[in-house]
Amino acid sequence: MIEFQNVSKRFPDGTLAVDNFSLVLPSHKATVFVGSSGSGKTTLLRMINRMIDPTAGSILIDGEDTSGLNPVSLRRRIGYV
């Protein structure tokens, strides 16, 4: 399971890419993010595996906060398309 808890991302130039996003994605299910260009889809996906770190909130994988995990180890145990 992947859980977003009040996740936000603001880039250094002030761009707010994701604002207070919360969602639970169940295990073993296909999930698709759909939205217009610039709506934060890619940013959300990149935050799951810590290619980008959120500026607020938490992302949990099977109940474990990804902020405390080694990014390389995390990327080796998950994958997405």
C-alpha positions as CSV (number, residue, x, y, z in Angstrom):
1,M,0.0,0.0,0.0
2,I,1.2,3.5,-0.8
3,E,-0.3,6.4,1.2
4,F,0.1,10.1,0.7
5,Q,-0.6,12.1,3.8
6,N,-1.1,15.8,3.3
7,V,1.8,15.9,0.8
8,S,2.9,19.2,-0.8
9,K,5.8,20.2,-3.0
10,R,7.0,23.7,-3.6
11,F,10.0,24.1,-5.7
12,P,12.8,26.7,-4.9
13,D,11.4,29.1,-7.5
14,G,8.1,29.2,-5.7
15,T,6.1,26.9,-8.0
16,L,3.6,24.9,-6.0
17,A,3.4,21.6,-7.9
18,V,1.3,19.6,-5.3
19,D,-0.8,21.1,-2.5
20,N,-2.0,19.1,0.5
21,F,-2.6,15.8,-1.4
22,S,-3.9,12.7,0.5
23,L,-4.7,9.3,-1.0
24,V,-4.4,5.7,-0.2
25,L,-3.3,3.4,-3.1
26,P,-4.1,-0.3,-2.3
27,S,-1.5,-3.0,-2.9
28,H,-1.7,-5.2,-6.0
29,K,-4.0,-2.8,-7.9
30,A,-3.3,-0.8,-11.0
31,T,-3.6,3.0,-10.3
32,V,-3.5,5.7,-12.9
33,F,-3.1,9.5,-12.3
34,V,-5.0,11.5,-14.9
35,G,-4.9,15.2,-15.2
36,S,-3.9,18.2,-17.3
37,S,-0.4,19.2,-18.0
38,G,1.2,20.7,-14.9
39,S,-1.3,19.2,-12.4
40,G,1.4,17.4,-10.4
41,K,1.2,13.8,-11.7
42,T,4.9,13.3,-12.4
43,T,5.9,15.1,-9.3
44,L,3.7,12.7,-7.2
45,L,5.2,9.7,-8.9
46,R,8.8,11.0,-8.4
47,M,8.1,11.7,-4.7
48,I,7.1,8.0,-4.1
49,N,10.6,6.8,-4.8
50,R,12.4,9.9,-3.5
51,M,13.6,11.3,-6.8
52,I,11.9,14.4,-5.4
53,D,11.3,15.0,-1.7
54,P,8.1,16.5,-0.5
55,T,8.2,19.9,1.3
56,A,5.4,18.9,3.6
57,G,3.5,15.7,4.5
58,S,4.4,12.1,4.5
59,I,4.5,9.2,2.0
60,L,4.2,5.8,3.4
61,I,4.8,2.4,1.7
62,D,3.3,-0.5,3.7
63,G,3.1,1.8,6.7
64,E,6.8,2.9,6.6
65,D,7.6,6.6,6.0
66,T,9.8,6.9,2.9
67,S,11.7,9.9,4.3
68,G,13.6,7.6,6.6
69,L,14.6,5.2,3.9
70,N,17.7,5.2,1.8
71,P,16.6,6.4,-1.6
72,V,18.6,3.9,-3.6
73,S,17.4,1.0,-1.6
74,L,13.8,2.3,-1.9
75,R,14.1,2.5,-5.7
76,R,15.4,-1.1,-5.8
77,R,12.4,-2.5,-4.0
78,I,9.6,-0.6,-5.9
79,G,8.9,0.1,-9.6
80,Y,6.4,2.1,-11.6
81,V,5.7,2.9,-15.2
